[in-house]
Amino acid sequence: MNTIIDRFEKIKSKITSLKPDKQVNIIAVSKTFSFDCIKPLVDHGHLHYGENKVQEALVKWSEIKKINQNLKLHMIGKLQSNKAKDAVKLFDYIHSIDNQKLADALAKHQTNLNKNLEYFIQVNIGNEIQKSGIPVDQLDAFYNYCANEINLKIIGLMVIPPVEQNVEKYFKSLTLLNKSLALKNLSMGMSSDYIEAVKHGSNFVRIGSSIFGPRSLR
C-alpha cells in the first residue's frame, strides 16, 4: 500500500514547489474506496478526506472519527436537504451548498446539534444545465442570505469547471468572484487540473484517483 503514500507525497511536493509559502489542503477523495484502502494514508498522518454520499460516509467514517478526532471530513458531492442532519453530524466542511432549502436545513440542524461547520458555496461557473451550483448572477444575494441572515460560516467558493474546456478561464473567474465577496478560501482543482487550480489561488484541492488509483464503477 506504500504506493498510495508515494503518490500522495509526490502531489504534496508538486504543490509545495508551486506555493512554498501557502498552505494548500489536499482533500483525499476517498469515495467508493473501503477504509482498508484509506487507512495507510490515515496512519501516515493525513487529515483531510472527501466523500460525496452521506450514507457511505456514515458507514465508513463514524467510528473512525470518534477515535481520531483530528480527522476532517469534507462533503464534496450533491447534498439533498433531507440528508442535512446526518451531514451536519459527521462532516466538518460542506463544499456543495447551492440552494436556500439546503442552507436553511443545514442552519437548523447545526444549531440543534450545537455544531459550527465551515461551508463553500458551489458556483455553476459554466452555467451548465446538468450541473449543480448557484448561478453566478444569484451568488451575491445567496451569499448574503447564508452569511448574514442564517449565520452559516461561508469560508469560500467551490467550482467544478466544464469538462474538456479551458479550466484556467473558469479558475480565474472564480478567483475574482471570491475576492469580490472578500472570501479567503477556494475549493477548486481535482486530479486532472489541481496544478492550474493552485496556480490560481486554490487552497483546497480535491484529489482522488491520483492518490488512490482508478475507481471501480458502480
N, CA, C and O of each residue as an XYZ file, in Angstrom:
872
protein
N       0.825     -1.220      0.000
C       0.000      0.000      0.000
C       0.856      1.266      0.000
O       0.329      2.378     -0.001
N       2.193      1.090      0.001
C       3.042      2.278      0.027
C       2.864      3.150     -1.201
O       3.193      4.336     -1.184
N       2.332      2.549     -2.283
C       2.164      3.358     -3.494
C       1.215      4.524     -3.248
O       1.392      5.591     -3.835
N       0.214      4.341     -2.393
C      -0.700      5.435     -2.048
C       0.074      6.563     -1.382
O      -0.115      7.734     -1.713
N       0.939      6.211     -0.448
C       1.747      7.229      0.238
C       2.689      7.901     -0.753
O       2.860      9.120     -0.726
N       3.298      7.106     -1.624
C       4.217      7.675     -2.628
C       3.498      8.683     -3.525
O       4.001      9.777     -3.780
N       2.317      8.294     -3.998
C       1.545      9.197     -4.866
C       1.177     10.475     -4.121
O       1.312     11.580     -4.645
N       0.713     10.299     -2.893
C       0.317     11.449     -2.082
C       1.495     12.402     -1.878
O       1.357     13.613     -2.047
N       2.647     11.851     -1.516
C       3.815     12.697     -1.249
C       4.298     13.406     -2.509
O       4.799     14.529     -2.444
N       4.146     12.744     -3.661
C       4.539     13.364     -4.933
C       3.649     14.579     -5.235
O       4.132     15.626     -5.665
N       2.343     14.415     -5.002
C       1.394     15.517     -5.212
C       1.693     16.659     -4.245
O       1.718     17.830     -4.623
N       1.917     16.288     -3.000
C       2.228     17.294     -1.969
C       3.490     18.074     -2.338
O       3.551     19.291     -2.163
N       4.489     17.364     -2.847
C       5.748     18.004     -3.240
C       5.552     18.971     -4.410
O       6.115     20.066     -4.421
N       4.746     18.556     -5.394
C       4.454     19.442     -6.526
C       3.783     20.729     -6.066
O       4.132     21.822     -6.512
N       2.811     20.581     -5.164
C       2.079     21.758     -4.662
C       3.007     22.666     -3.866
O       2.957     23.888     -4.003
N       3.853     22.067     -3.035
C       4.785     22.861     -2.219
C       5.757     23.634     -3.097
O       6.096     24.779     -2.799
N       6.203     23.009     -4.177
C       7.139     23.706     -5.068
C       6.467     24.869     -5.791
O       7.115     25.863     -6.119
N       5.154     24.736     -6.039
C       4.404     25.817     -6.681
C       4.130     26.972     -5.723
O       4.271     28.142     -6.078
N       3.734     26.614     -4.490
C       3.328     27.618     -3.492
C       4.024     27.332     -2.168
O       3.385     26.889     -1.213
N       5.329     27.583     -2.106
C       6.077     27.222     -0.887
C       5.625     27.974      0.366
O       5.813     27.486      1.480
N       5.032     29.155      0.192
C       4.652     29.961      1.355
C       3.159     29.888      1.669
O       2.669     30.632      2.519
N       2.437     29.004      0.995
C       0.984     28.952      1.185
C       0.559     27.543      1.574
O       1.024     26.559      1.000
N      -0.333     27.462      2.558
C      -0.867     26.154      2.923
C      -1.983     25.768      1.957
O      -2.989     26.468      1.844
N      -1.797     24.656      1.267
C      -2.829     24.118      0.386
C      -3.285     22.785      0.983
O      -2.480     21.873      1.176
N      -4.569     22.684      1.270
C      -5.120     21.472      1.876
C      -5.479     20.465      0.792
O      -6.297     20.746     -0.084
N      -4.866     19.304      0.859
C      -5.185     18.229     -0.072
C      -6.314     17.403      0.530
O      -6.140     16.754      1.562
N      -7.471     17.432     -0.125
C      -8.589     16.591      0.298
C      -8.468     15.280     -0.476
O      -8.664     15.244     -1.691
N      -8.146     14.215      0.237
C      -8.035     12.900     -0.396
C      -9.450     12.355     -0.594
O     -10.120     11.976      0.367
N      -9.889     12.321     -1.839
C     -11.274     11.946     -2.131
C     -11.383     10.421     -2.087
O     -10.932      9.710     -2.986
N     -11.998      9.955     -1.006
C     -11.993      8.526     -0.701
C     -13.308      7.841     -1.048
O     -13.532      6.697     -0.653
N     -14.184      8.529     -1.786
C     -15.467      7.929     -2.167
C     -15.238      6.625     -2.928
O     -14.334      6.533     -3.758
N     -16.040      5.649     -2.647
C     -16.054      4.290     -3.227
C     -14.908      3.393     -2.736
O     -14.918      2.189     -2.993
N     -13.922      3.964     -2.033
C     -12.836      3.138     -1.520
C     -13.142      2.698     -0.088
O     -13.661      3.477      0.711
N     -12.817      1.448      0.228
C     -13.030      0.943      1.586
C     -12.031      1.585      2.531
O     -11.011      2.128      2.105
N     -12.338      1.515      3.825
C     -11.412      2.118      4.776
C     -10.063      1.403      4.782
O      -9.045      2.018      5.095
N     -10.039      0.120      4.442
C      -8.761     -0.595      4.353
C      -7.823      0.049      3.339
O      -6.607      0.072      3.529
N      -8.403      0.574      2.260
C      -7.593      1.272      1.243
C      -7.098      2.624      1.753
O      -6.005      3.071      1.404
N      -7.910      3.260      2.574
C      -7.620      4.621      3.038
C      -6.693      4.627      4.258
O      -5.957      5.588      4.483
N      -6.736      3.558      5.031
C      -6.040      3.505      6.317
C      -4.552      3.855      6.239
O      -4.059      4.553      7.126
N      -3.803      3.397      5.205
C      -2.385      3.784      5.153
C      -2.179      5.302      5.158
O      -1.225      5.799      5.756
N      -3.055      6.019      4.505
C      -2.928      7.483      4.461
C      -3.299      8.102      5.807
O      -2.678      9.073      6.237
N      -4.302      7.546      6.467
C      -4.653      7.999      7.820
C      -3.480      7.743      8.764
O      -3.099      8.616      9.543
N      -2.913      6.542      8.686
C      -1.763      6.199      9.541
C      -0.552      7.073      9.230
O       0.282      7.322     10.101
N      -0.460      7.533      7.998
C       0.634      8.431      7.567
C       0.481      9.826      8.182
O       1.422     10.621      8.177
N      -0.713     10.115      8.710
C      -0.939     11.395      9.381
C      -1.758     12.393      8.602
O      -1.961     13.520      9.054
N      -2.243     11.989      7.413
C      -3.049     12.918      6.624
C      -4.437     13.071      7.254
O      -5.007     12.103      7.756
N      -4.978     14.304      7.222
C      -6.192     14.589      7.986
C      -7.440     14.860      7.156
O      -8.545     14.659      7.659
N      -7.316     15.308      5.908
C      -8.473     15.782      5.137
C      -8.940     14.734      4.115
O      -8.166     14.284      3.270
N     -10.222     14.358      4.213
C     -10.796     13.343      3.329
C     -12.136     13.811      2.783
O     -12.888     14.506      3.467
N     -12.431     13.425      1.542
C     -13.659     13.865      0.883
C     -14.548     12.700      0.514
O     -14.075     11.673      0.027
N     -15.854     12.865      0.752
C     -16.857     11.869      0.364
C     -17.978     12.595     -0.372
O     -18.187     13.792     -0.172
N     -18.707     11.856     -1.234
C     -19.796     12.527     -1.940
C     -21.166     11.912     -1.679
O     -22.161     12.337     -2.267
N     -21.223     10.897     -0.786
C     -22.508     10.329     -0.395
C     -22.561     10.202      1.125
O     -21.673      9.620      1.747
N     -23.612     10.751      1.700
C     -23.718     10.789      3.160
C     -23.759      9.384      3.742
O     -23.058      9.096      4.712
N     -24.577      8.500      3.159
C     -24.730      7.161      3.732
C     -23.416      6.388      3.708
O     -23.056      5.732      4.686
N     -22.711      6.466      2.597
C     -21.411      5.790      2.511
C     -20.444      6.333      3.550
O     -19.718      5.575      4.194
N     -20.439      7.644      3.706
C     -19.533      8.277      4.669
C     -19.868      7.880      6.105
O     -18.964      7.663      6.911
N     -21.154      7.781      6.431
C     -21.560      7.389      7.786
C     -21.024      6.004      8.131
O     -20.484      5.791      9.217
N     -21.175      5.075      7.208
C     -20.715      3.704      7.442
C     -19.192      3.677      7.595
O     -18.657      2.989      8.465
N     -18.515      4.423      6.752
C     -17.055      4.345      6.672
C     -16.340      5.109      7.787
O     -15.314      4.657      8.294
N     -16.889      6.278      8.168
C     -16.120      7.210      8.996
C     -16.637      7.413     10.421
O     -15.895      7.929     11.256
N     -17.859      7.035     10.727
C     -18.441      7.384     12.039
C     -17.574      6.929     13.206
O     -17.267      7.716     14.101
N     -17.182      5.663     13.197
C     -16.391      5.139     14.321
C     -14.958      5.662     14.298
O     -14.380      5.960     15.343
N     -14.396      5.770     13.103
C     -13.003      6.230     12.974
C     -12.853      7.656     13.498
O     -11.856      7.985     14.141
N     -13.845      8.498     13.221
C     -13.757      9.898     13.666
C     -13.884     10.032     15.184
O     -13.376     10.986     15.772
N     -14.561      9.077     15.808
C     -14.625      9.100     17.275
C     -13.250      8.809     17.877
O     -12.882      9.360     18.914
N     -12.502      7.935     17.210
C     -11.173      7.542     17.693
C     -10.141      8.616     17.358
O      -9.304      8.966     18.189
N     -10.210      9.133     16.131
C      -9.249     10.136     15.662
C      -9.994     11.439     15.395
O     -10.466     11.683     14.284
N     -10.092     12.264     16.419
C     -10.910     13.476     16.322
C     -10.246     14.589     15.523
O     -10.862     15.625     15.273
N      -8.995     14.385     15.122
C      -8.325     15.388     14.290
C      -8.694     15.262     12.815
O      -8.444     16.180     12.034
N      -9.284     14.135     12.428
C      -9.663     13.950     11.032
C     -10.704     14.980     10.610
O     -11.613     15.299     11.375
N     -10.570     15.495      9.406
C     -11.516     16.473      8.865
C     -12.197     15.861      7.648
O     -11.535     15.453      6.694
N     -13.519     15.802      7.690
C     -14.272     15.164      6.616
C     -15.016     16.220      5.811
O     -15.691     17.085      6.369
N     -14.880     16.136      4.495
C     -15.435     17.117      3.568
C     -16.537     16.476      2.731
O     -16.308     15.456      2.081
N     -17.725     17.064      2.744
C     -18.798     16.636      1.840
C     -18.615     17.398      0.537
O     -18.752     18.621      0.500
N     -18.300     16.661     -0.549
C     -17.999     17.350     -1.806
C     -19.030     17.057     -2.892
O     -18.958     17.618     -3.986
N     -19.990     16.177     -2.594
C     -20.991     15.822     -3.593
C     -22.288     16.586     -3.403
O     -22.438     17.373     -2.468
N     -23.217     16.339     -4.307
C     -24.552     16.936     -4.220
C     -25.209     16.501     -2.917
O     -25.252     15.310     -2.609
N     -25.720     17.459     -2.154
C     -26.337     17.165     -0.870
C     -27.815     17.527     -0.909
O     -28.176     18.669     -1.197
N     -28.665     16.551     -0.619
C     -30.107     16.793     -0.531
C     -30.436     17.301      0.868
O     -29.793     16.908      1.842
N     -31.438     18.175      0.970
C     -31.774     18.766      2.268
C     -32.236     17.713      3.279
O     -32.078     17.907      4.484
N     -32.809     16.591      2.796
C     -33.261     15.557      3.744
C     -32.089     14.757      4.333
O     -32.281     13.967      5.257
N     -30.892     14.960      3.805
C     -29.693     14.325      4.370
C     -28.869     15.325      5.199
O     -27.784     14.998      5.679
N     -29.394     16.535      5.359
C     -28.612     17.594      6.011
C     -28.271     17.258      7.460
O     -27.161     17.537      7.915
N     -29.207     16.667      8.183
C     -28.959     16.361      9.597
C     -27.798     15.386      9.753
O     -26.896     15.609     10.561
N     -27.824     14.302      8.976
C     -26.721     13.334      9.043
C     -25.408     13.961      8.599
O     -24.352     13.653      9.151
N     -25.471     14.836      7.606
C     -24.253     15.504      7.126
C     -23.652     16.383      8.218
O     -22.439     16.383      8.428
N     -24.500     17.125      8.905
C     -24.011     18.003      9.981
C     -23.393     17.181     11.111
O     -22.399     17.591     11.710
N     -23.977     16.033     11.397
C     -23.440     15.172     12.465
C     -22.015     14.719     12.165
O     -21.180     14.653     13.067
N     -21.737     14.406     10.900
C     -20.477     13.738     10.560
C     -19.410     14.653      9.975
O     -18.233     14.527     10.311
N     -19.810     15.567      9.106
C     -18.827     16.328      8.323
C     -18.355     17.578      9.061
O     -19.024     18.090      9.959
N     -17.175     18.051      8.650
C     -16.604     19.296      9.172
C     -16.721     20.430      8.164
O     -16.845     21.597      8.537
N     -16.680     20.076      6.889
C     -16.807     21.049      5.795
C     -17.851     20.534      4.805
O     -17.943     19.332      4.555
N     -18.626     21.448      4.252
C     -19.534     21.104      3.159
C     -19.219     22.042      1.999
O     -19.278     23.264      2.139
N     -18.885     21.451      0.852
C     -18.418     22.222     -0.306
C     -19.526     22.494     -1.312
O     -19.306     23.214     -2.286
N     -20.708     21.935     -1.099
C     -21.698     21.898     -2.181
C     -23.018     22.579     -1.818
O     -24.081     22.158     -2.274
N     -22.952     23.619     -1.007
C     -24.176     24.348     -0.670
C     -24.562     25.209     -1.877
O     -23.751     25.991     -2.374
N     -25.819     25.056     -2.348
C     -26.163     25.730     -3.610
C     -27.636     26.130     -3.730
O     -28.082     26.522     -4.809
N     -28.397     26.036     -2.631
C     -29.784     26.497     -2.701
C     -30.302     26.813     -1.306
O     -29.762     26.331     -0.309
N     -31.354     27.628     -1.243
C     -31.832     28.131      0.044
C     -32.425     27.024      0.922
O     -32.240     27.033      2.139
N     -33.132     26.079      0.313
C     -33.727     24.993      1.099
C     -32.645     24.207      1.844
O     -32.801     23.885      3.022
N     -31.555     23.904      1.152
C     -30.443     23.196      1.781
C     -29.781     24.062      2.852
O     -29.477     23.583      3.945
N     -29.561     25.324      2.537
C     -28.937     26.230      3.506
C     -29.760     26.312      4.788
O     -29.210     26.258      5.888
N     -31.073     26.443      4.647
C     -31.946     26.522      5.818
C     -31.877     25.246      6.656
O     -31.831     25.304      7.885
N     -31.870     24.093      5.982
C     -31.810     22.818      6.701
C     -30.491     22.680      7.460
O     -30.474     22.239      8.609
N     -29.398     23.055      6.821
C     -28.090     22.977      7.472
C     -28.013     23.911      8.677
O     -27.488     23.542      9.727
N     -28.540     25.120      8.516
C     -28.530     26.087      9.620
C     -29.328     25.561     10.809
O     -28.895     25.677     11.955
N     -30.483     24.987     10.531
C     -31.333     24.456     11.604
C     -30.634     23.314     12.340
O     -30.596     23.294     13.570
N     -30.090     22.378     11.592
C     -29.504     21.196     12.225
C     -28.213     21.516     12.961
O     -27.946     20.932     14.012
N     -27.408     22.431     12.435
C     -26.179     22.715     13.171
C     -26.479     23.475     14.467
O     -25.741     23.344     15.443
N     -27.548     24.262     14.484
C     -27.975     24.894     15.736
C     -28.450     23.833     16.728
O     -28.054     23.843     17.893
N     -29.294     22.928     16.263
C     -29.835     21.881     17.138
C     -28.748     20.949     17.673
O     -28.822     20.473     18.806
N     -27.738     20.699     16.838
C     -26.665     19.773     17.228
C     -25.468     20.493     17.856
O     -24.478     19.863     18.231
N     -25.572     21.809     17.965
C     -24.509     22.627     18.565
C     -23.166     22.402     17.844
O     -22.127     22.194     18.470
N     -23.232     22.451     16.506
C     -22.023     22.337     15.699
C     -21.903     23.573     14.817
O     -22.896     24.236     14.518
N     -20.678     23.873     14.408
C     -20.471     25.025     13.537
C     -19.544     24.608     12.393
O     -18.322     24.720     12.489
N     -20.154     24.125     11.314
C     -19.388     23.660     10.175
C     -18.856     24.841      9.361
O     -19.253     25.990      9.555
N     -17.951     24.516      8.452
C     -17.451     25.514      7.506
C     -17.964     25.135      6.120
O     -17.981     23.963      5.745
N     -18.385     26.160      5.365
C     -19.110     25.927      4.120
C     -18.459     26.634      2.940
O     -17.918     27.733      3.063
N     -18.531     25.965      1.791
C     -18.248     26.581      0.494
C     -19.560     26.645     -0.288
O     -20.364     25.714     -0.240
N     -19.766     27.728     -0.997
C     -20.886     27.820     -1.939
C     -20.409     27.287     -3.289
O     -19.417     27.763     -3.842
N     -21.125     26.298     -3.807
C     -20.785     25.778     -5.134
C     -21.377     26.683     -6.202
O     -22.573     26.973     -6.195
N     -20.532     27.124     -7.116
C     -20.940     28.045     -8.175
C     -20.973     27.298     -9.510
O     -20.024     26.598     -9.861
N     -22.060     27.452    -10.238
C     -22.182     26.856    -11.578
C     -21.547     27.825    -12.575
O     -22.228     28.566    -13.284
N     -20.221     27.788    -12.598
C     -19.451     28.806    -13.319
C     -19.663     28.738    -14.828
O     -19.568     29.754    -15.516
N     -19.952     27.537    -15.346
C     -20.145     27.382    -16.788
C     -21.598     27.446    -17.199
O     -21.933     27.239    -18.365
N     -22.482     27.740    -16.215
C     -23.925     27.822    -16.482
C     -24.435     26.556    -17.184
O     -25.164     26.626    -18.173
N     -24.031     25.402    -16.647
C     -24.399     24.120    -17.241
C     -25.709     23.618    -16.637
O     -25.845     23.543    -15.416
N     -26.650     23.281    -17.474
C     -27.973     22.865    -17.018
C     -27.892     21.620    -16.143
O     -28.623     21.498    -15.161
N     -27.002     20.695    -16.502
C     -26.947     19.405    -15.810
C     -26.144     19.461    -14.516
O     -26.094     18.472    -13.785
N     -25.521     20.585    -14.220
C     -24.593     20.635    -13.093
C     -25.160     21.443    -11.930
O     -25.861     22.435    -12.131
N     -24.845     21.001    -10.702
C     -25.265     21.725     -9.507
C     -24.481     23.030     -9.372
O     -23.473     23.240    -10.047
N     -24.960     23.891     -8.495
C     -24.268     25.142     -8.227
C     -25.186     26.328     -8.396
O     -26.130     26.294     -9.185
N     -24.902     27.372     -7.654
C     -25.696     28.601     -7.728
C     -25.277     29.353     -9.002
O     -24.081     29.452     -9.274
N     -26.206     29.876     -9.775
C     -25.806     30.684    -10.944
C     -25.033     31.928    -10.501
O     -25.282     32.483     -9.430
N     -24.108     32.345    -11.330
C     -23.247     33.481    -10.971
C     -24.073     34.722    -10.644
O     -23.740     35.459     -9.715
N     -25.161     34.963    -11.408
C     -25.931     36.188    -11.181
C     -26.761     36.137     -9.891
O     -27.345     37.147     -9.499
N     -26.819     34.991     -9.237
C     -27.534     34.882     -7.955
C     -26.579     34.767     -6.762
O     -27.014     34.681     -5.613
N     -25.290     34.767     -7.046
C     -24.310     34.477     -5.996
C     -24.314     35.507     -4.874
O     -24.349     35.132     -3.702
N     -24.278     36.792     -5.201
C     -24.208     37.825     -4.159
C     -25.374     37.716     -3.187
O     -25.179     37.745     -1.972
N     -26.580     37.592     -3.718
C     -27.772     37.520     -2.859
C     -27.743     36.250     -2.013
O     -28.093     36.280     -0.833
N     -27.326     35.133     -2.613
C     -27.290     33.871     -1.874
C     -26.229     33.914     -0.779
O     -26.465     33.451      0.337
N     -25.071     34.465     -1.094
C     -24.026     34.597     -0.075
C     -24.514     35.450      1.095
O     -24.334     35.080      2.256
N     -25.131     36.591      0.787
C     -25.616     37.462      1.864
C     -26.663     36.767      2.715
O     -26.681     36.932      3.935
N     -27.531     35.996      2.087
C     -28.544     35.255      2.836
C     -27.881     34.249      3.782
O     -28.195     34.206      4.971
N     -26.963     33.445      3.245
C     -26.315     32.403      4.054
C     -25.489     32.998      5.196
O     -25.571     32.548      6.339
N     -24.699     34.008      4.870
C     -23.751     34.535      5.857
C     -24.406     35.462      6.870
O     -24.062     35.439      8.052
N     -25.354     36.284      6.405
C     -25.865     37.352      7.260
C     -27.249     37.087      7.844
O     -27.576     37.602      8.913
N     -28.069     36.283      7.151
C     -29.417     36.042      7.657
C     -29.527     34.744      8.452
O     -30.262     34.688      9.438
N     -28.812     33.708      8.042
C     -28.918     32.448      8.790
C     -27.576     32.021      9.410
O     -27.456     30.929      9.964
N     -26.575     32.901      9.304
C     -25.309     32.746     10.040
C     -24.549     31.455      9.763
O     -24.008     30.837     10.680
N     -24.511     31.052      8.501
C     -23.625     29.956      8.126
C     -22.216     30.529      7.935
O     -22.047     31.641      7.436
N     -21.230     29.761      8.334
C     -19.840     30.204      8.203
C     -19.336     29.877      6.789
O     -18.771     28.812      6.540
N     -19.556     30.817      5.886
C     -19.130     30.642      4.494
C     -17.666     31.057      4.398
O     -17.320     32.212      4.645
N     -16.808     30.097      4.033
C     -15.373     30.411      4.004
C     -14.824     30.563      2.587
O     -13.685     30.993      2.408
N     -15.628     30.211      1.574
C     -15.129     30.337      0.211
C     -16.103     29.794     -0.816
O     -17.233     29.426     -0.492
N     -15.651     29.751     -2.054
C     -16.444     29.248     -3.177
C     -15.829     27.956     -3.710
O     -14.628     27.716     -3.581
N     -16.686     27.137     -4.310
C     -16.253     25.870     -4.905
C     -16.729     25.804     -6.342
O     -17.793     26.322     -6.681
N     -15.927     25.158     -7.191
C     -16.322     25.013     -8.593
C     -15.886     23.655     -9.144
O     -14.845     23.116     -8.768
N     -16.706     23.123    -10.038
C     -16.318     22.009    -10.909
C     -16.467     22.552    -12.325
O     -17.588     22.640    -12.828
N     -15.367     22.918    -12.981
C     -15.487     23.570    -14.288
C     -15.987     22.607    -15.362
O     -15.917     21.391    -15.187
N     -16.485     23.139    -16.460
C     -16.920     22.280    -17.568
C     -15.792     21.372    -18.044
O     -14.629     21.773    -18.090
N     -16.156     20.147    -18.395
C     -15.178     19.154    -18.842
C     -14.622     19.533    -20.217
O     -15.338     20.056    -21.071
N     -13.339     19.259    -20.407
C     -12.674     19.432    -21.701
C     -12.774     20.858    -22.241
O     -12.902     21.086    -23.444
N     -12.712     21.792    -21.325
C     -12.631     23.189    -21.741
C     -11.438     23.830    -21.043
O     -10.752     23.193    -20.244
N     -11.205     25.086    -21.355
C     -10.080     25.808    -20.769
C     -10.361     26.085    -19.288
O     -11.020     27.068    -18.948
N      -9.852     25.206    -18.408
C     -10.179     25.340    -16.986
C      -9.635     26.632    -16.400
O     -10.229     27.190    -15.478
N      -8.520     27.112    -16.919
C      -7.915     28.314    -16.338
C      -8.866     29.500    -16.403
O      -8.907     30.321    -15.486
N      -9.624     29.587    -17.479
C     -10.598     30.681    -17.612
C     -11.597     30.645    -16.451
O     -11.935     31.683    -15.881
N     -12.060     29.452    -16.112
C     -13.052     29.308    -15.042
C     -12.429     29.513    -13.664
O     -13.053     30.072    -12.763
N     -11.179     29.046    -13.516
C     -10.487     29.273    -12.250
C     -10.266     30.772    -12.008
O     -10.433     31.260    -10.890
N      -9.894     31.483    -13.057
C      -9.723     32.945    -12.937
C     -11.036     33.613    -12.538
O     -11.057     34.492    -11.675
N     -12.126     33.193    -13.169
C     -13.431     33.788    -12.864
C     -13.824     33.552    -11.418
O     -14.321     34.454    -10.745
N     -13.595     32.318    -10.936
C     -13.980     32.028     -9.549
C     -13.117     32.802     -8.565
O     -13.605     33.258     -7.531
N     -11.848     32.951     -8.879
C     -10.954     33.725     -8.014
C     -11.445     35.160     -7.880
O     -11.437     35.726     -6.787
N     -11.870     35.743     -8.989
C     -12.391     37.121     -8.952
C     -13.684     37.208     -8.148
O     -13.877     38.150     -7.381
N     -14.571     36.225     -8.323
C     -15.814     36.201     -7.541
C     -15.514     36.072     -6.048
O     -16.149     36.720     -5.216
N     -14.545     35.232     -5.729
C     -14.165     35.029     -4.328
C     -13.674     36.332     -3.708
O     -14.039     36.687     -2.588
N     -12.825     37.042     -4.478
C     -12.289     38.318     -3.988
C     -13.398     39.351     -3.822
O     -13.366     40.160     -2.894
N     -14.377     39.321     -4.720
C     -15.464     40.302     -4.647
C     -16.287     40.134     -3.371
O     -16.911     41.083     -2.896
N     -16.284     38.919     -2.820
C     -17.001     38.652     -1.564
C     -16.064     38.691     -0.355
O     -16.482     38.428      0.772
N     -14.799     39.021     -0.600
C     -13.771     39.085      0.460
C     -13.612     37.747      1.185
O     -13.400     37.703      2.397
N     -13.719     36.659      0.417
C     -13.534     35.319      0.986
C     -12.097     34.867      0.766
O     -11.465     35.237     -0.224
N     -11.587     34.068      1.689
C     -10.162     33.734      1.676
C      -9.849     32.330      1.170
O      -8.685     32.002      0.935
N     -10.874     31.499      1.000
C     -10.616     30.113      0.629
C     -11.269     29.768     -0.708
O     -12.324     30.295     -1.058
N     -10.620     28.879     -1.437
C     -11.141     28.418     -2.721
C     -11.043     26.904     -2.798
O      -9.983     26.331     -2.548
N     -12.148     26.259     -3.143
C     -12.164     24.812     -3.361
C     -12.265     24.574     -4.854
O     -13.355     24.578     -5.426
N     -11.118     24.367     -5.479
C     -11.114     24.086     -6.912
C      -9.868     23.307     -7.265
O      -8.798     23.498     -6.686
N     -10.037     22.418     -8.235
C      -8.930     21.576     -8.661
C      -9.139     20.136     -8.244
O      -9.414     19.842     -7.081
N      -9.003     19.231     -9.225
C      -9.101     17.794     -8.982
C      -7.870     17.115     -9.586
O      -6.911     17.792     -9.957
N      -7.891     15.788     -9.687
C      -6.687     15.072    -10.144
C      -6.149     15.610    -11.466
O      -4.936     15.697    -11.656
N      -7.049     15.970    -12.377
C      -6.615     16.361    -13.723
C      -6.166     17.815    -13.831
O      -5.487     18.179    -14.791
N      -6.532     18.645    -12.867
C      -6.264     20.080    -13.051
C      -5.835     20.811    -11.773
O      -5.928     22.037    -11.699
N      -5.367     20.061    -10.769
C      -5.047     20.721     -9.492
C      -3.868     21.681     -9.608
O      -3.796     22.664     -8.871
N      -2.939     21.404    -10.532
C      -1.786     22.303    -10.692
C      -2.270     23.687    -11.122
O      -1.868     24.697    -10.545
N      -3.141     23.729    -12.146
C      -3.691     25.009    -12.605
C      -4.503     25.687    -11.509
O      -4.458     26.908    -11.356
N      -5.246     24.888    -10.751
C      -6.065     25.459     -9.678
C      -5.205     26.121     -8.604
O      -5.510     27.221     -8.144
N      -4.136     25.446     -8.212
C      -3.240     26.009     -7.192
C      -2.578     27.282     -7.709
O      -2.420     28.248     -6.963
N      -2.190     27.285     -8.984
C      -1.596     28.497     -9.578
C      -2.544     29.681     -9.488
O      -2.111     30.829     -9.384
N      -3.864     29.391     -9.530
C      -4.852     30.463     -9.491
C      -5.429     30.689     -8.094
O      -6.471     31.328     -7.945
N      -4.756     30.168     -7.082
C      -5.098     30.541     -5.718
C      -5.891     29.532     -4.916
O      -6.256     29.816     -3.775
N      -6.175     28.347     -5.478
C      -6.931     27.362     -4.707
C      -6.118     26.901     -3.500
O      -4.919     26.641     -3.608
N      -6.786     26.805     -2.351
C      -6.106     26.243     -1.183
C      -6.828     25.017     -0.617
O      -6.478     24.527      0.457
N      -7.837     24.525     -1.342
C      -8.442     23.221     -1.069
C      -8.565     22.504     -2.409
O      -9.373     22.893     -3.252
N      -7.764     21.455     -2.606
C      -7.843     20.686     -3.853
C      -8.403     19.302     -3.534
O      -8.075     18.714     -2.503
N      -9.251     18.786     -4.424
C      -9.994     17.556     -4.174
C      -9.436     16.456     -5.080
O      -9.809     16.367     -6.250
N      -8.555     15.628     -4.549
C      -7.797     14.683     -5.370
C      -8.105     13.250     -4.944
O      -7.891     12.868     -3.794
N      -8.611     12.468     -5.892
C      -8.975     11.087     -5.595
C      -8.126     10.074     -6.328
O      -7.258      9.437     -5.730
N      -8.373      9.917     -7.641
C      -7.739      8.836     -8.394
C      -6.215      8.966     -8.459
O      -5.522      7.952     -8.553
N      -5.681     10.180     -8.411
C      -4.234     10.341     -8.450
C      -3.563      9.877     -7.157
O      -2.351      9.664     -7.124
N      -4.351      9.722     -6.097
C      -3.840      9.178     -4.842
C      -4.171      7.698     -4.717
O      -3.291      6.871     -4.480
N      -5.450      7.374     -4.878
C      -5.917      6.013     -4.581
C      -5.945      5.083     -5.796
O      -6.127      3.875     -5.643
N      -5.768      5.631     -6.994
C      -5.845      4.812     -8.192
C      -7.243      4.842     -8.791
O      -8.125      5.521     -8.266
N      -7.456      4.116     -9.882
C      -8.757      4.149    -10.553
C      -9.866      3.607     -9.654
O      -9.661      2.693     -8.856
N     -11.049      4.205     -9.814
C     -12.214      3.722     -9.056
C     -12.914      2.616     -9.810
O     -12.953      2.619    -11.041
N     -13.473      1.660     -9.065
C     -14.353      0.691     -9.703
C     -15.675      1.364     -9.990
O     -16.178      2.109     -9.149
N     -16.248      1.124    -11.143
C     -17.532      1.739    -11.497
C     -18.645      1.054    -10.729
O     -18.669     -0.168    -10.578
N     -19.583      1.892    -10.239
C     -20.720      1.295     -9.540
C     -21.879      2.235     -9.548
O     -22.937      1.914     -9.008
